[in-house]
Structures are given as C-alpha cells and as structure tokens.
C-alpha cells in the first residue's frame, strides 16, 4: 500500500509520500515514489505514484528515457506549454502502459495493472498546479474547494488535513500538517511505512525549495508523533463528561 499527499497553499506546494511497498507481510521493500524534473528558472514538475509497482516504475522509466532522446519526444513534459498538457501527456503514457500490460497478461492472467499519480508543479508565468491522474488516463485538478489530493491509503489521514488546512498557512505549517496526517496513517495501517519523502516547492521558485527524508529516528518526526499523541489525550480529557444521570431522570 501507499500514502501520498499533494497540497496547494498560497505560498506554494507541499508534497509527501511514504516508501513502503509490500506483497504480503513477509515481502516488504522500500521504493521511492516521488520523482522530479526541472528546468532552472522555467519549470518544475514532480509526480508521486501509487498502485502496481511495475506499472508506476514503467511510467517513470519511460518519462526518464524520453528526456534523454533527441527529437520531439523529449518535449513531452519539459517543453509542454502548460501543466494541463503535462498532465495530459503523462495520462496518455499511463493509459498506454496499462493497456499493453493487460493485453499481454491475457484474459486468464492474474493480477491487475493499475496506478494513480499525483502531478504537481509550476511553469513560468503560470500558477502552481496540482492534478490527480486516474488509471484510465483522465485527471482532475485541485481547486479552492479541493486544495489537496491523496492517493493510496487515504482514509486515516484525511480528517486531519480537512480540519487543519488553511490556504494561507505557511509552508512550514503545511509540512507540520502533512506530518501529522502521515503519523496517523502509520499508526493505523502497517502497509504504509517510513521513511517519508518530503518536498516543498515555493511559488515562483521553479525549483525544489526544500526536500527531506524522514526516517524512524528523525527528531522532528518523533517530536510530532509524540506531541500529537499527547495533544489528543489532553483534548479528549478536556471534553465534557457524559453522565448516566440525564436531566429530568
């Protein structure tokens, strides 16, 4: 399983992904799920992947190969004029890869080749943009009403983001919010695991403003995890007590 989150703030983009991939309790591995390409001063594009590992690795590998090839194919994402067209190109690639693998697998083949991708970035002269790409190749874009996307194991960390999100919050507070969301998910689901990859893209910087890998012994992560647990206990005990003796009874 996977957990990845991309969040749009007024000041930029905050992205976080776990690194655990498992095929059963006795086959757990660490794989990077966040990948970035940039042209200094002109654009930055980051994708985060969830789903069948072979499918997502094929998508990323083909994107890498296309950038090394001469001719028009290298323009797929590094020279597309808008982030919308970047998302369209990656969507076509994902759909084609899944279709080829399904056809090769045959009707009696076991397993399902599927994947979801978060695409984040900014091109010079335009706003930072965030998309969620589905296995069929279609996608939706983040908006004022839906300012963040999650893929993978979403249910445990979603309430944290919904309650804490503020578009005007600082990038540092955005990191804090996602760290709490991931801590809650890690506590609830063993298929999501450390280390966590963090990336911050400040508006109009067109480069990675900050990136960090949080491991189990990371001081900040350990502080957040411990403090959040204590804060929840304090909040619980500060709530009004229930009484078995109701008024009028």
C-alpha positions in Angstrom: 0.0 0.0 0.0 1.0 3.6 -0.4 0.1 7.0 1.0 1.0 10.2 -0.9 -0.4 13.7 -0.5 -0.1 16.9 -2.6 -1.3 20.1 -1.1 -1.7 23.6 -2.7 -1.1 26.6 -0.5 -1.0 30.3 -1.4 2.8 30.2 -0.9 3.4 27.1 -3.0 3.1 23.3 -3.0 3.8 20.8 -0.2 4.2 17.1 -1.1 4.8 14.0 0.9 5.0 10.3 0.2 5.8 7.1 2.0 8.2 4.5 0.6 6.8 1.1 1.7 5.8 -1.5 -0.9 4.6 -4.9 0.2 3.4 -8.1 -1.3 2.4 -9.8 1.9 3.7 -9.5 5.4 7.0 -11.3 4.6 7.8 -9.3 1.5 8.2 -5.6 2.4 10.6 -3.3 0.5 11.4 0.4 0.3 10.9 2.2 -3.0 10.9 5.9 -3.8 7.5 7.1 -5.0 8.4 10.8 -5.6 10.2 11.9 -8.8 11.1 15.4 -10.0 12.2 17.1 -13.2 13.0 20.7 -13.6 14.4 23.4 -15.9 16.1 26.0 -13.8 14.1 29.3 -13.7 11.5 27.9 -16.1 9.6 24.9 -14.6 9.5 22.2 -12.1 7.4 19.0 -12.3 7.0 16.4 -9.6 5.0 13.2 -9.7 4.0 10.8 -6.8 2.9 7.3 -7.6 0.6 4.6 -6.1 -0.6 1.3 -7.3 1.1 -1.6 -9.1 4.8 -1.1 -8.7 5.7 -2.5 -12.1 3.3 -0.1 -13.7 4.4 3.0 -11.9 8.1 2.2 -12.5 7.4 1.8 -16.2 5.8 5.2 -16.3 8.7 6.9 -14.6 11.3 5.0 -16.6 9.7 6.0 -19.9 9.5 9.6 -18.8 13.2 9.5 -17.9 14.1 7.8 -21.3 12.1 10.3 -23.3 14.1 13.2 -21.8 17.3 11.6 -22.9 16.2 11.0 -26.5 16.7 13.6 -29.3 13.8 15.0 -31.2 10.2 15.8 -30.4 9.6 13.1 -27.8 11.9 14.8 -25.3 9.4 17.7 -25.3 6.7 15.6 -23.6 6.8 17.3 -20.2 9.9 19.6 -20.2 8.6 21.7 -23.1 4.8 21.4 -22.9 3.4 24.9 -22.6 1.1 24.3 -19.7 0.8 22.0 -16.7 -2.5 20.8 -18.1 -0.7 19.5 -21.2 1.9 17.9 -18.9 -0.8 16.0 -17.1 -2.4 15.0 -20.5 0.9 13.6 -21.7 1.5 11.6 -18.6 -2.1 10.4 -18.6 -1.7 9.1 -22.2 1.5 7.3 -21.2 -0.1 5.7 -18.1 -3.1 4.5 -20.1 -1.0 3.0 -22.9 1.2 1.1 -20.4 -1.7 -0.3 -18.5 -3.4 -1.3 -21.8 -0.3 -3.1 -23.1 0.3 -5.0 -19.8 -3.4 -6.0 -19.6 -3.3 -7.3 -23.2 -0.1 -9.2 -22.6 -1.5 -10.7 -19.4 -4.5 -12.1 -21.2 -8.0 -12.8 -20.0 -6.8 -15.5 -17.7 -3.9 -13.6 -16.3 -3.7 -12.9 -12.6 -3.3 -9.5 -11.0 -4.3 -6.1 -12.1 -2.1 -3.4 -13.6 -3.3 -0.2 -12.2 -1.8 3.1 -10.8 -2.7 6.5 -9.7 -0.5 9.5 -9.9 -0.3 13.0 -8.4 1.3 15.6 -10.6 2.5 18.9 -9.1 4.5 21.8 -10.4 4.7 25.2 -11.9 5.7 26.7 -15.3 7.0 30.3 -15.5 4.2 32.8 -16.0 1.5 30.5 -14.6 0.1 29.4 -11.2 1.3 26.4 -9.3 -1.0 23.5 -10.2 -1.9 20.1 -8.8 -3.6 17.2 -10.6 -4.7 13.7 -9.7 -4.4 11.2 -12.5 -6.5 8.0 -12.7 -5.6 4.6 -14.2 -7.8 5.4 -17.2 -5.5 8.4 -18.1 -8.1 11.1 -17.2 -7.4 13.5 -14.4 -8.8 16.3 -12.2 -7.2 19.5 -10.9 -7.1 20.9 -7.4 -9.2 23.9 -6.7 -10.2 26.2 -3.9 -12.8 23.7 -2.9 -10.5 20.7 -3.3 -7.0 22.0 -2.4 -5.3 18.7 -1.8 -5.1 15.2 -3.3 -4.4 11.9 -1.7 -3.6 8.5 -3.3 -3.2 5.1 -1.7 -4.3 4.6 1.9 -6.2 7.9 2.2 -8.9 7.4 4.9 -6.8 7.6 8.1 -5.0 10.9 7.3 -7.8 12.7 5.5 -9.7 14.0 8.6 -6.5 15.6 9.9 -5.9 17.6 6.7 -9.6 18.6 6.4 -9.7 20.0 9.9 -6.3 21.7 9.8 -5.9 23.0 6.3 -5.8 26.8 5.7 -4.7 28.0 2.2 -2.9 31.0 3.9 -0.9 28.8 6.2 2.9 28.9 5.9 4.8 26.2 4.1 6.3 25.2 7.4 2.8 24.7 8.8 1.9 22.7 5.7 4.7 20.4 6.4 3.6 20.0 10.0 0.0 19.2 8.9 1.1 16.5 6.5 3.5 15.0 9.1 0.6 14.7 11.5 -1.6 13.1 8.7 1.2 10.6 7.9 1.8 9.8 11.6 -1.9 9.0 12.0 -1.9 6.8 8.9 1.3 5.0 10.0 -0.3 4.2 13.4 -3.4 2.8 11.7 -2.0 0.8 8.8 1.2 -1.2 8.7 1.2 -1.3 4.9 2.2 2.4 4.9 5.7 2.9 6.3 8.8 5.0 6.9 10.9 6.6 5.6 8.8 9.5 4.3 9.9 11.8 1.4 9.0 15.5 1.8 9.3 18.1 -0.9 8.4 21.8 -0.8 8.0 24.0 -3.9 7.8 27.7 -3.2 5.7 29.7 -5.5 7.7 31.2 -8.5 10.9 29.4 -7.4 10.8 26.8 -10.2 13.0 24.5 -8.1 12.8 22.3 -5.1 12.8 24.8 -2.2 13.2 22.1 0.4 13.4 18.3 0.5 14.0 15.8 3.3 13.7 12.1 4.0 12.1 11.4 7.4 13.3 8.1 8.9 12.1 6.4 12.1 14.8 8.2 14.1 14.1 11.6 12.6 14.0 14.1 15.5 11.2 16.2 14.0 9.0 13.2 13.1 9.5 11.7 16.6 8.6 15.0 18.2 5.4 15.4 16.1 4.3 11.8 16.7 4.8 12.1 20.5 3.4 15.6 20.8 0.3 14.8 18.7 -0.5 11.7 20.8 -0.2 13.8 24.0 -2.3 16.6 22.5 -5.1 14.2 21.5 -5.2 12.7 25.0 -5.4 16.2 26.5 -8.1 17.2 24.1 -10.1 14.1 24.9 -9.9 14.7 28.6 -10.9 18.3 28.2 -14.2 17.4 26.6 -17.4 17.5 28.6 -18.0 14.3 30.6 -21.0 12.1 29.8 -23.4 11.4 32.7 -25.6 8.4 33.1 -27.9 10.6 35.1 -29.5 12.8 32.5 -31.5 15.9 33.4 -35.1 15.1 34.4 -34.4 11.5 35.1 
